[in-house]
C-alpha cells in the first residue's frame, strides 16, 4: 500500500501529463474499485483530481483513455450501438441474435434499452433481419385481443405473471411491440394503476427499498422461494425486468451495495447529529460572544428566540436578532467547517477533509424568518437578513450568488457598524420595535451581559 510520501504532486504538471499518468497507473493496476487505485498508485486523492479537472472521477478516467469496459459505471446507449457496429464490421453483415450471443453479448440489454433487437440495429444504421423478430406474425392488435380475453377469464386485469403462465407466447413479445407491459394495459383500456388483485404499482426504487430492508433483516440474500412467499413482492420475472437483468445474482449485488450504504448512513447520521448539535451550539456561542461587544445604549440583542404571529399561527426560531439605529438585523448562524461553495440552486457544496458533501441552501430558511418579522413589525421598519458562519476558519466562495450577505462571526461587528452608520431609527423607535417583538416572542433570551 502506498503511503502519502509516495504520492506525486500534480500541481505543476500539464493536464496531458496528468492524464497520461492516470492512464498508465490504471492499466498497470486494473483496480476493482477507486480505493484500490488510490492505495496502489502514485496518484493523489480522487478529490484532488476531480478538483483539477472539474468533473467526476469516472469522466476523468474516460478522458484519460481508460476503456469504458473496465469501469464499473452505467454505460450509455451509444456504447451498445457501437458494439453492434463493430461486430457487424467483423462479420461483414448485420449480426443475428445467435451471433450476438456467440460474441459474448447479452441480447436482453438491447430489448430493454431499445424495445427490440431490430430497433437497435436500425439505430446503428444496420440492416434488420427477419429472423430477429420475436414471435413474428403476432401483431399489436392480436396481443391486445389476447390480453382482453385473458383478463376477462380471470375476472381482473391480467398481470405479467398471468401472461407468461397462460399465453402461448411470453411477455417478451409484449415488450418488443409495446415497450412495456404497462403500455399494453393502457392500450387495452385498463387502468394502469390497477394491477392484478392487489392494485400495486411497482418501481425499481420501491422494490429495491424492500429488498434492502429484508437483506438487512435476514443478513443475507433471500432465496427465490422466500421472495415468492412474501406477498408484497412482484414476481421474480418482474423484479428482473425492473433491474434490467436476467439473473437474481446481479439484483442482489446491487441490493448489497445499497444495504451497506444504508447501514453506514445510519451509523454516520447518529454520530453526525451529535457532532452537528455540538458544533451548532459552539457557532451560536461565537456569534453571541461577538454581539456582546455592541454598545448596549444603542443596540438591543436577542439570542435563540421564537417569534410568533398570532393572526397566521406562524412561528420561527431565529438564532440572533439585533435592533439598532440601522433597523432590525436577523441573523441565521451556520456552524460549517472547511470550504463552502455557494451554488445558485437548492444545494451548496462543503469541502472538508478532501470530501465533498452537499448541504441545504439556507436562503429559504432566512426568507421565512424575514417574512414573519415583516408580518409583525410596521412597514417602515427596515429589516436586514444575513447568514453568519459561526466557525472562524470557514471559507466561503461565490458569495455573490447568495440572496443574502454572508459574514464570518469575527467580521459581524464591522458589518453591523457599517449597516448602522446611517441611522434610520431613533432611540424611541428602537424601544417601540423592542416592545412589539417582546409581545410576539415565545422564548425571550435578551443578551444583557
PABA-90158 format. One line per 10 residues: number of its first residue (from 1); their letters; for each residue y, z, x of C-alpha. Coordinates in Angstrom, 1 decimal. Last residue first. Layout:
N
NUM = A = Y Z X ~ ...
//
This chain:
449
449 = XXXXXXXXXX = 40.7 29.6 -24.2 ~ 41.7 28.7 -27.7 ~ 39.5 25.7 -28.3 ~ 39.0 25.7 -32.1 ~ 35.5 25.8 -33.3 ~ 35.6 25.2 -37.1 ~ 32.5 24.0 -38.8 ~ 32.7 22.9 -42.4 ~ 36.2 21.5 -41.8 ~ 38.2 19.8 -44.6
439 = XXXXXXXXXX = 40.7 22.6 -45.2 ~ 41.1 23.0 -41.5 ~ 41.9 19.3 -41.1 ~ 44.8 19.6 -43.6 ~ 46.2 22.7 -41.9 ~ 46.1 21.0 -38.5 ~ 47.9 18.0 -39.8 ~ 50.7 20.3 -41.0 ~ 50.8 22.1 -37.7 ~ 51.2 18.8 -35.9
429 = XXXXXXXXXX = 53.9 17.7 -38.4 ~ 55.9 20.9 -37.6 ~ 55.6 20.3 -33.9 ~ 57.0 16.8 -34.4 ~ 54.7 13.8 -34.4 ~ 55.5 10.4 -32.9 ~ 55.9 11.4 -29.3 ~ 55.8 8.6 -26.8 ~ 54.2 10.1 -23.7 ~ 51.3 11.3 -25.9
419 = XXXXXXXXXX = 49.0 8.4 -25.1 ~ 49.9 8.7 -21.4 ~ 49.2 12.4 -21.4 ~ 45.9 11.9 -23.3 ~ 44.7 9.3 -20.8 ~ 45.8 11.4 -17.8 ~ 43.7 14.3 -19.3 ~ 40.6 12.2 -20.0 ~ 40.1 11.0 -16.5 ~ 37.5 13.5 -15.3
409 = XXXXXXXXXX = 35.5 13.0 -18.5 ~ 35.3 9.2 -17.9 ~ 37.1 7.0 -20.4 ~ 36.0 4.2 -22.7 ~ 38.7 2.7 -24.9 ~ 37.4 1.5 -28.3 ~ 36.3 -2.0 -29.5 ~ 34.1 -2.4 -26.4 ~ 34.0 -5.8 -24.7 ~ 36.9 -4.8 -22.4
399 = XXXXXXXXXX = 34.7 -2.0 -20.9 ~ 32.5 -4.7 -19.2 ~ 31.1 -2.2 -16.7 ~ 30.8 1.6 -16.9 ~ 30.0 3.9 -14.0 ~ 28.7 7.4 -14.7 ~ 29.4 10.0 -11.9 ~ 31.4 12.5 -14.0 ~ 28.8 12.7 -16.7 ~ 30.6 13.3 -20.1
389 = XXXXXXXXXX = 31.4 9.6 -20.6 ~ 34.2 9.6 -23.2 ~ 34.5 7.1 -26.1 ~ 37.9 7.0 -27.7 ~ 39.4 7.0 -31.2 ~ 43.2 7.1 -31.8 ~ 44.5 8.2 -35.2 ~ 48.2 7.8 -36.0 ~ 49.4 9.9 -39.0 ~ 51.5 7.7 -41.4
379 = XXXXXXXXXX = 48.5 7.2 -43.8 ~ 48.2 10.9 -44.6 ~ 44.9 12.5 -43.4 ~ 41.7 12.9 -45.4 ~ 40.4 9.4 -45.8 ~ 41.7 8.2 -42.4 ~ 39.7 11.0 -40.7 ~ 36.6 9.8 -42.6 ~ 37.0 6.3 -41.4 ~ 37.7 7.3 -37.8
369 = XXXXXXXXXX = 34.5 9.2 -37.5 ~ 32.6 6.3 -39.1 ~ 34.2 3.9 -36.7 ~ 33.0 6.1 -33.8 ~ 29.4 5.9 -35.0 ~ 29.7 2.1 -35.3 ~ 31.1 1.9 -31.8 ~ 28.2 3.9 -30.2 ~ 26.2 0.8 -29.1 ~ 22.6 2.0 -29.1
359 = XXXXXXXXXX = 20.9 2.2 -25.7 ~ 18.7 -0.4 -24.0 ~ 16.9 0.8 -20.9 ~ 16.9 -0.8 -17.4 ~ 15.0 0.9 -14.6 ~ 16.1 1.0 -10.9 ~ 16.6 4.8 -11.1 ~ 19.1 4.3 -13.9 ~ 20.5 1.1 -15.4 ~ 21.7 1.5 -19.0
349 = XXXXXXXXXX = 22.2 -1.5 -21.2 ~ 24.2 -1.7 -24.5 ~ 22.7 -2.6 -27.9 ~ 24.2 -3.6 -31.2 ~ 26.2 -6.5 -29.8 ~ 29.1 -7.4 -27.5 ~ 27.4 -5.8 -24.5 ~ 28.7 -2.9 -22.3 ~ 26.7 -2.3 -19.1 ~ 26.3 1.4 -18.3
339 = XXXXXXXXXX = 25.5 2.4 -14.7 ~ 23.7 5.7 -14.0 ~ 23.7 8.7 -16.3 ~ 24.7 9.0 -20.0 ~ 26.2 12.0 -21.6 ~ 28.2 10.2 -24.4 ~ 31.1 12.1 -25.9 ~ 32.9 10.8 -29.0 ~ 36.5 11.9 -29.0 ~ 38.9 11.6 -32.0
329 = XXXXXXXXXX = 42.6 11.7 -30.9 ~ 45.1 12.6 -33.6 ~ 48.8 11.8 -33.1 ~ 50.9 11.2 -30.0 ~ 52.6 14.6 -30.1 ~ 49.2 16.4 -30.3 ~ 46.1 17.0 -32.3 ~ 42.9 16.7 -30.3 ~ 39.4 16.4 -31.8 ~ 36.1 16.8 -29.9
319 = XXXXXXXXXX = 32.4 16.1 -30.7 ~ 32.9 15.0 -34.3 ~ 30.1 15.6 -36.9 ~ 30.8 13.5 -40.0 ~ 30.7 14.4 -43.7 ~ 31.0 12.3 -46.9 ~ 30.9 13.6 -50.5 ~ 33.4 10.9 -51.5 ~ 36.0 13.2 -53.0 ~ 35.1 16.3 -51.0
309 = XXXXXXXXXX = 35.6 14.6 -47.6 ~ 34.0 16.8 -44.9 ~ 34.7 17.1 -41.2 ~ 32.0 18.8 -39.0 ~ 33.3 20.2 -35.7 ~ 31.9 20.3 -32.2 ~ 35.1 21.1 -30.2 ~ 38.7 21.4 -31.6 ~ 41.9 21.2 -29.7 ~ 45.5 21.8 -30.8
299 = XXXXXXXXXX = 48.1 20.4 -28.4 ~ 51.8 21.0 -27.6 ~ 52.1 24.8 -27.0 ~ 48.5 24.8 -25.9 ~ 49.4 22.5 -22.9 ~ 46.1 20.7 -22.2 ~ 44.0 22.4 -19.4 ~ 41.2 23.5 -21.9 ~ 40.6 19.8 -22.6 ~ 39.0 19.4 -19.2
289 = XXXXXXXXXX = 36.5 22.2 -20.0 ~ 35.7 20.7 -23.4 ~ 34.9 17.4 -21.7 ~ 32.5 19.0 -19.2 ~ 31.0 21.1 -21.9 ~ 30.3 18.0 -24.0 ~ 28.5 16.4 -21.1 ~ 26.4 19.6 -20.5 ~ 25.4 19.8 -24.1 ~ 24.4 16.1 -24.1
279 = XXXXXXXXXX = 22.4 16.5 -20.9 ~ 20.4 19.5 -22.3 ~ 19.8 17.7 -25.6 ~ 18.9 14.5 -23.8 ~ 16.5 16.3 -21.5 ~ 14.6 17.8 -24.4 ~ 14.5 14.5 -26.3 ~ 13.5 12.8 -23.1 ~ 10.4 15.0 -22.6 ~ 9.1 14.7 -26.1
269 = XXXXXXXXXX = 10.0 11.0 -26.2 ~ 8.2 10.4 -22.9 ~ 5.0 11.8 -24.2 ~ 5.1 9.9 -27.5 ~ 6.2 6.7 -25.6 ~ 3.3 7.0 -23.2 ~ 0.8 7.4 -26.1 ~ 2.4 4.4 -28.0 ~ 2.5 2.2 -24.9 ~ -1.2 3.1 -24.1
259 = XXXXXXXXXX = -2.1 2.1 -27.7 ~ -0.2 -1.3 -27.3 ~ -2.3 -2.1 -24.2 ~ -5.5 -1.0 -26.0 ~ -4.7 -3.2 -29.0 ~ -4.1 -6.3 -27.0 ~ -7.4 -5.9 -25.2 ~ -9.0 -5.0 -28.6 ~ -7.9 -8.4 -30.0 ~ -9.2 -10.2 -27.0
249 = XXXXXXXXXX = -12.6 -8.5 -27.4 ~ -12.6 -9.5 -31.1 ~ -13.0 -13.1 -30.0 ~ -11.8 -16.3 -31.7 ~ -8.1 -15.9 -31.0 ~ -4.8 -16.3 -32.8 ~ -4.2 -12.6 -33.4 ~ -3.7 -13.2 -37.2 ~ -6.6 -15.7 -37.3 ~ -8.9 -13.2 -35.6
239 = XXXXXXXXXX = -7.9 -10.5 -38.0 ~ -8.6 -12.8 -40.9 ~ -12.1 -13.6 -39.6 ~ -12.8 -9.9 -39.3 ~ -11.9 -9.4 -42.9 ~ -8.7 -7.5 -43.8 ~ -8.5 -3.8 -43.1 ~ -7.6 -1.2 -45.8 ~ -11.2 -0.9 -47.0 ~ -12.6 0.7 -43.8
229 = XXXXXXXXXX = -16.4 -0.1 -43.7 ~ -15.8 -3.6 -42.4 ~ -14.0 -2.2 -39.3 ~ -16.9 0.2 -38.6 ~ -19.4 -2.6 -38.8 ~ -17.3 -4.7 -36.5 ~ -17.3 -1.9 -34.0 ~ -14.1 0.2 -33.4 ~ -12.5 0.1 -29.9 ~ -12.4 3.5 -28.2
219 = XXXXXXXXXX = -10.6 6.9 -28.4 ~ -11.7 7.1 -32.1 ~ -8.2 8.4 -33.2 ~ -6.3 6.4 -30.6 ~ -8.2 3.2 -31.5 ~ -7.7 4.1 -35.1 ~ -3.9 4.2 -34.9 ~ -3.8 1.1 -32.6 ~ -5.9 -0.9 -35.1 ~ -3.6 0.2 -38.0
209 = XXXXXXXXXX = -0.5 -0.8 -36.1 ~ -2.0 -4.1 -35.0 ~ -2.9 -4.9 -38.7 ~ 0.7 -4.4 -39.8 ~ 2.2 -6.3 -36.9 ~ -0.3 -9.2 -37.4 ~ 0.7 -9.4 -41.0 ~ -1.5 -8.7 -44.0 ~ -0.3 -8.9 -47.6 ~ -2.3 -6.8 -50.0
199 = XXXXXXXXXX = -2.8 -7.2 -53.8 ~ -6.0 -5.3 -53.5 ~ -8.4 -7.4 -55.6 ~ -7.8 -10.8 -54.0 ~ -4.3 -11.4 -52.7 ~ -1.3 -11.1 -55.0 ~ 1.6 -11.6 -52.5 ~ 1.3 -15.4 -52.5 ~ 1.5 -15.5 -56.3 ~ -1.0 -18.3 -57.4
189 = XXXXXXXXXX = 0.1 -21.8 -58.3 ~ -2.4 -23.8 -56.3 ~ 0.4 -24.8 -53.9 ~ 1.1 -21.1 -53.2 ~ -2.5 -20.2 -52.6 ~ -2.9 -23.2 -50.2 ~ 0.3 -22.2 -48.3 ~ -1.1 -18.7 -47.9 ~ -4.2 -20.1 -46.4 ~ -2.2 -21.6 -43.6
179 = XXXXXXXXXX = -1.3 -25.0 -42.0 ~ -2.0 -26.8 -45.3 ~ -4.5 -29.6 -44.3 ~ -5.9 -28.3 -40.9 ~ -5.7 -24.7 -42.1 ~ -7.6 -25.4 -45.3 ~ -10.3 -27.3 -43.3 ~ -10.7 -24.2 -41.1 ~ -11.2 -22.2 -44.4 ~ -14.8 -23.4 -44.3
169 = XXXXXXXXXX = -16.7 -26.2 -46.2 ~ -19.5 -25.8 -48.7 ~ -17.4 -23.0 -50.5 ~ -18.8 -19.6 -51.5 ~ -18.6 -17.4 -48.4 ~ -15.8 -19.0 -46.4 ~ -13.6 -19.2 -49.5 ~ -14.3 -15.6 -50.5 ~ -13.3 -14.4 -47.0 ~ -10.1 -16.5 -47.3
159 = XXXXXXXXXX = -9.4 -14.7 -50.5 ~ -9.8 -16.1 -54.0 ~ -7.2 -15.4 -56.6 ~ -8.9 -13.4 -59.4 ~ -11.5 -13.8 -62.1 ~ -14.1 -14.8 -59.5 ~ -15.1 -18.0 -61.4 ~ -11.4 -18.9 -62.0 ~ -10.6 -18.3 -58.3 ~ -13.4 -20.6 -57.3
149 = XXXXXXXXXX = -12.3 -23.3 -59.7 ~ -8.7 -23.0 -58.5 ~ -9.7 -23.3 -54.8 ~ -11.9 -26.3 -55.5 ~ -9.0 -28.1 -57.2 ~ -6.6 -27.2 -54.4 ~ -9.1 -28.4 -51.8 ~ -9.6 -31.7 -53.7 ~ -5.9 -32.4 -53.9 ~ -5.4 -31.6 -50.2
139 = XXXXXXXXXX = -8.1 -34.1 -49.1 ~ -11.7 -33.7 -48.2 ~ -12.9 -37.1 -46.8 ~ -12.9 -35.7 -43.2 ~ -14.0 -32.1 -43.0 ~ -12.2 -31.6 -39.7 ~ -10.7 -34.7 -38.3 ~ -11.4 -35.2 -34.6 ~ -13.9 -38.0 -35.2 ~ -11.0 -40.2 -36.5
129 = XXXXXXXXXX = -9.4 -40.0 -33.1 ~ -5.6 -39.8 -32.7 ~ -3.9 -41.9 -30.0 ~ -1.7 -39.9 -27.6 ~ 2.0 -39.2 -27.7 ~ 1.5 -35.5 -26.9 ~ 3.0 -34.7 -30.3 ~ 0.4 -37.1 -31.9 ~ -2.5 -35.5 -30.0 ~ -1.3 -32.0 -31.1
119 = XXXXXXXXXX = -1.3 -33.2 -34.7 ~ -4.8 -34.6 -34.2 ~ -6.0 -31.1 -33.1 ~ -4.8 -29.6 -36.3 ~ -2.0 -27.2 -37.6 ~ -0.1 -27.4 -34.3 ~ -0.4 -23.8 -32.9 ~ -3.4 -22.5 -34.8 ~ -5.5 -25.7 -34.5 ~ -4.4 -26.4 -30.9
109 = XXXXXXXXXX = -5.4 -22.9 -29.8 ~ -8.7 -23.4 -31.7 ~ -9.6 -26.2 -29.4 ~ -10.2 -23.8 -26.5 ~ -10.0 -25.6 -23.1 ~ -12.7 -25.6 -20.4 ~ -12.8 -29.4 -19.7 ~ -16.1 -29.5 -21.6 ~ -14.4 -28.1 -24.6 ~ -11.7 -30.8 -24.5
99 = XXXXXXXXXX = -14.4 -33.5 -24.1 ~ -16.1 -32.1 -27.2 ~ -12.8 -32.1 -29.2 ~ -12.3 -35.7 -28.2 ~ -9.9 -36.6 -25.3 ~ -7.5 -39.5 -25.8 ~ -8.4 -42.2 -23.2 ~ -8.5 -42.8 -19.5 ~ -10.4 -39.6 -18.9 ~ -8.0 -38.2 -16.2
89 = XXXXXXXXXX = -4.9 -39.4 -17.9 ~ -6.2 -38.0 -21.2 ~ -6.9 -34.6 -19.5 ~ -3.3 -34.5 -18.0 ~ -1.8 -35.4 -21.4 ~ -3.8 -32.7 -23.2 ~ -2.8 -30.1 -20.6 ~ 0.9 -31.2 -21.0 ~ 0.6 -30.5 -24.8 ~ -0.8 -27.0 -24.1
79 = XXXXXXXXXX = 2.2 -26.1 -21.8 ~ 4.7 -27.7 -24.2 ~ 3.6 -25.3 -26.9 ~ 4.9 -22.4 -24.7 ~ 2.6 -20.0 -22.9 ~ 2.5 -16.3 -23.7 ~ 2.6 -14.3 -20.4 ~ -0.1 -13.1 -18.0 ~ 1.0 -15.4 -15.2 ~ -1.6 -17.3 -13.1
69 = XXXXXXXXXX = -1.7 -20.3 -15.5 ~ 2.1 -20.6 -15.3 ~ 1.8 -21.7 -11.7 ~ 4.2 -19.8 -9.3 ~ 6.9 -22.3 -8.3 ~ 9.7 -19.8 -7.5 ~ 11.4 -20.7 -10.8 ~ 8.2 -19.7 -12.6 ~ 8.2 -16.3 -10.7 ~ 11.9 -15.8 -11.6
59 = XXXXXXXXXX = 11.1 -16.5 -15.2 ~ 8.4 -13.8 -15.2 ~ 10.9 -11.4 -13.6 ~ 13.3 -11.9 -16.5 ~ 16.7 -13.4 -15.5 ~ 20.0 -12.6 -13.8 ~ 18.8 -14.0 -10.4 ~ 19.7 -11.0 -8.2 ~ 19.5 -8.4 -11.0 ~ 15.9 -9.5 -11.7
49 = XXXXXXXXXX = 15.0 -9.3 -8.0 ~ 16.5 -5.8 -7.7 ~ 14.7 -4.6 -10.9 ~ 11.4 -6.0 -9.7 ~ 11.7 -3.8 -6.6 ~ 11.9 -5.2 -3.1 ~ 9.3 -7.7 -1.8 ~ 7.1 -7.1 1.2 ~ 4.0 -7.3 -0.9 ~ 1.0 -5.1 -1.7
39 = XXXXXXXXXX = 2.7 -2.4 -3.9 ~ 5.1 -4.7 -5.6 ~ 2.5 -7.3 -6.4 ~ 0.1 -4.6 -7.7 ~ 2.8 -3.3 -10.0 ~ 3.5 -6.8 -11.3 ~ 0.0 -7.3 -12.6 ~ -3.4 -8.7 -11.6 ~ -2.0 -9.8 -8.3 ~ -2.6 -13.2 -6.5
29 = XXXXXXXXXX = -1.9 -11.5 -3.1 ~ -1.2 -14.6 -1.0 ~ 0.0 -16.8 -3.9 ~ 2.4 -14.0 -5.0 ~ 3.7 -13.4 -1.4 ~ 4.2 -17.1 -0.7 ~ 6.0 -17.7 -4.0 ~ 8.3 -14.7 -3.6 ~ 9.1 -15.6 0.0 ~ 10.1 -19.2 -1.1
19 = XXXXXXXXXX = 12.2 -17.8 -4.0 ~ 14.0 -15.5 -1.6 ~ 14.6 -18.4 0.8 ~ 15.9 -20.7 -1.9 ~ 18.2 -18.0 -3.2 ~ 19.8 -17.5 0.2 ~ 19.1 -14.3 2.2 ~ 21.7 -11.7 3.0 ~ 21.0 -9.3 0.1 ~ 17.2 -9.9 0.2
9 = XXXXXXXXX = 16.3 -6.8 2.1 ~ 12.6 -6.7 3.0 ~ 10.2 -3.9 2.1 ~ 8.1 -2.4 4.8 ~ 10.1 0.8 5.0 ~ 9.6 1.3 1.3 ~ 5.9 1.8 1.9 ~ 3.4 -0.9 1.4 ~ 0.0 0.0 0.0
//
